[in-house]
Amino acid sequence: MLFPLSLVLVVLGKKLEFYELRVYGEFAWLVDNLERVRKSREGTLTLGFILVRSSLRHEGLSHLYRVALKCLVMWSSGMSAFCAQVLLLQPRNCFNKFVISPDHVSVYSMAESTLKPTRRIARVRQETLESIGCKRRKYIAMAVFTSTKEEIADDHYQMKFAQRESVGTGLTESLDFLDARGIDVVMLGYGDTGKARIPRSIPRLVEFGEVGGLHEVALASGCMYFWTDGDDGAQWLRQPFQLPVVASNGDFCWRKSLNIHKSAAKQFLSVPVRYRSQSGHMLTIREIMNIEDHGKAVASGQISLIRASSKEVVEAHREMIERINNTWIDDDIVLDQRDQLIRIFSEIPTHEPKGISSYFLSQHSYLLD
C-alpha cells in the first residue's frame, strides 16, 4: 500500500503530513496523541498519514479517526516502522512528529469539538445493544480496575491494587438505582475476572466483543456518561465524544502537568477514596497531599484506605443525571465548599482538583480543614 501511495505523491508533487505516535501499548496515550493530531489538522486539506508505534492495536479508534481526520492509519513497531517511513519517500522536513512520552499525557487539553460516530459505528452500536438485550437504548458505560499486573511500581497503580479485592462492593445499590430509572449499564475494558464483585447480570464487552474493537468504541459513543471505579483507563474513550464521568473510588485530583482543560474537569464528578491513620485520625486533603506515595503507605499499613459508601456513589449518579437533564441546583453551602477546595489546591503547585460530588463534600467537610 505504501509504495504505490508514495509514487502517486511524487508524481502529483503532493506533500504528506506524517504523524508518528508512540503509544507503548496504552490506549489512553493513543487517544491523547490522536486528539493532538485532530487539533493540529483543523481546517487542513493536506493528506495525512498516521504511523502508530505499538504492539497492541485499537481498530475501533483507528476507524473513528481515519474517517474523521481523512488520514491513513498504520500500526507498526521496530524496523517495520522505519521501512514505512522510507517507502513514503517524503523529505524529512515534511514530517510532523508527535512523539509523546508517558509523562506527557494531556488528553483533556486537546480538541474540544465532539467527534460524530461514523455510520458503521452507529450500526454496530445498534446491533450490539440488541444482541445484549439493552432495549431501552439508555445506558452508561462502566469501567473498573481489575488488572493483575502487580509488577507495576507506579504509586497510582499501587493504590488501585490495594483496593482491588473490594471492587464491586458497594456498587450494587447504584445499579439498582439506575435500573429503576430505566438506565442500563454495560461494562467496557478488560472485564472483571478474579476478585471483583460486579453482578454477573451486567453485560461485559469481553463476552461479545474485544478490547480495541469497534464494539467498544460504538458503545462508548452512545452512552449517557461513563462510570469508572478505581480510575480505570477505559474512561479515556469518553474524550472523542466529550462525555461526562462519574468516578467512584478514585483520586481527589489530577497532576497539573496533564494540562486538564477546565471544561473537561467540570465533566468529572468524583467520589474519592479517603484515608485514615493508624491512630484513627481521618486525613484531610492537605494531609493526604503531603503523603508522597499513597500506595506504599496503604500497603505498609501506615494508613488505611476507605472506599466510598453505597449511598455516596448513588448520590453521585443522581447528581450527574440531574446535571445532564439541567435540573440540578447547587446550594450556597456546596458552592462555598467548592471554593474552599479550589483554595486548598491553589497552595499545591503540582495538582489541581477534580469535580467532587456535592453529597460527598457535605458528608466529609473535615477534608477541607
C-alpha positions, -999 to +999 in steps of 0.1 A: +000+000+000+027+025+010+049+022-022+020+030-047+010+058-024+045+073-024+047+071-062+014+089-066+025+116-042+058+121-061+040+123-095+015+148-081+040+168-062+019+165-030+032+168+005+022+144+032+016+153+068+033+125+087+024+118+123+044+093+144+026+082+175+045+063+201+018+049+225+036+020+241+005-002+240-015+022+262-049+032+246-050+063+269-019+076+252-033+067+218-064+088+224-041+116+236-020+115+205-049+112+181-066+142+197-034+162+193-034+153+156-071+163+154-063+196+169-034+203+146-053+193+114-083+216+120-091+233+087-064+215+067-070+195+035-035+180+033-033+143+031-023+128+064-006+096+074-006+083+110+020+057+120+012+042+154+042+026+170+026+000+193+024-038+197-013-035+206-039-024+182-072-005+187-090-010+155-121+009+167-102+041+173-083+037+141-116+036+121-131+065+140-101+088+135-093+076+100-127+088+088-127+120+109-092+132+100-091+118+065-058+101+074-043+068+066-036+048+098-009+022+100+002+002+131+038-009+133+068-011+155+106-016+153+122-019+118+088-021+100+080+014+112+113+026+098+107+009+065+072+026+063+089+060+066+114+051+038+087+038+015+068+070+018+097+088+000+089+121+018+115+148+027+123+148+063+111+184+068+076+173+058+072+151+088+051+163+117+062+141+146+041+139+178+064+117+199+047+117+233+062+100+263+040+086+292+050+116+313+032+140+289-003+126+287-027+155+283-057+142+265-081+166+282-064+197+268-068+185+232-095+192+206-127+203+223-152+196+195-172+163+196-165+136+171-196+122+154-198+084+152-195+071+117-224+052+101-206+020+106-201+027+144-237+037+147-248+004+130-225-017+152-238+001+183-275-006+174-267-043+166-247-047+198-274-032+221-300-055+205-277-086+209-271-079+247-307-072+254-303-034+261-337-025+247-340+008+265-312+024+245-304+044+276-272+032+292-239+042+308-205+027+301-189+012+332-152+005+336-135-010+367-099-016+376-091-054+379-056-056+365-033-083+377-001-065+366+012-062+401+047-056+389+038-020+381+056+002+406+037+035+400+020+047+431-012+054+413-015+017+403-004+006+437-033+024+452-056+006+428-041-028+437-047-020+474-085-018+468-089-043+440-104-070+463-133-048+471-141-036+435-178-041+431-186-040+468-209-011+474-218-006+437-249-029+436-272-002+451-262+022+423-270-005+397-305-008+413-308+030+413-300+032+376-322+003+367-352+020+385-347+050+362-346+030+330-309+032+326-288+001+317-251-005+324-226-021+300-190-029+312-162-019+288-125-027+291-109-060+301-137-072+323-135-082+359-123-118+362-108-125+396-116-107+428-142-081+416-177-083+428-197-069+399-231-087+394-229-111+365-261-097+351-241-067+337-231-073+301-193-073+296-176-062+265-153-093+266-184-115+263-195-101+229-165-081+215-129-073+222-110-045+238-099-022+210-126-033+186-155-015+170-179-027+197-160-008+224-160+025+205-196+020+194-209+016+229-188+044+242-201+068+215-237+064+225-237+062+263-251+089+286-219+090+306-190+069+319-189+053+353-154+044+364-144+027+396-108+029+406-099+054+378-099+027+351-082+036+318-113+028+297-127+062+306-103+077+281-128+066+254-150+095+266-127+121+251-136+119+214-173+122+223-169+147+252-189+126+276-191+132+314-178+107+340-189+096+375-156+084+391-161+064+422-132+054+444-106+074+425-083+103+434-092+138+445-071+154+419-050+154+387-014+163+382-011+198+368+013+185+342-017+169+324-029+204+315-066+195+322-089+218+303-114+234+327-144+223+306-132+187+309-126+190+346-163+200+351-174+169+333-160+147+361-179+140+392-157+122+416-164+102+448-128+098+460-113+073+484-105+086+519-076+077+542-073+070+580-041+070+601-032+041+624-045+061+653-079+065+637-074+101+626-092+109+593-068+126+570-077+160+555-069+168+518-038+188+529-026+158+549-033+134+521-014+155+496+016+156+519+020+118+516+045+111+488+033+076+479-003+066+489+000+031+475+031+023+496+016+039+527-015+018+524+005-014+516+027-009+546-001-002+570+008+034+577-027+045+566-058+026+556-080+032+526-117+038+529-138+033+498-169+053+490-202+041+506-231+028+485-251+059+494-223+082+482-220+066+449-258+066+444-259+103+451-231+110+426-252+092+399-283+112+410-264+145+407-249+135+373-283+126+358-298+158+371-269+178+357-273+162+323-311+170+325-303+206+336-324+201+368-295+202+393-291+233+415-261+238+438-269+253+471-248+280+488-231+256+512-219+234+483-207+264+463-187+276+493-172+241+498-161+241+461-144+274+466-126+260+497-114+231+476-101+254+449-083+275+476-067+244+491-053+232+457-041+268+449-015+260+477-004+228+460+017+235+429+017+200+415-020+191+414-055+205+408-089+192+420-114+171+401-151+179+403-163+164+436-198+151+443-219+176+463-232+149+486-197+136+493-184+171+502-214+177+525-207+144+544-170+149+548-164+186+553-134+178+576-115+171+544-114+208+537-098+217+571 
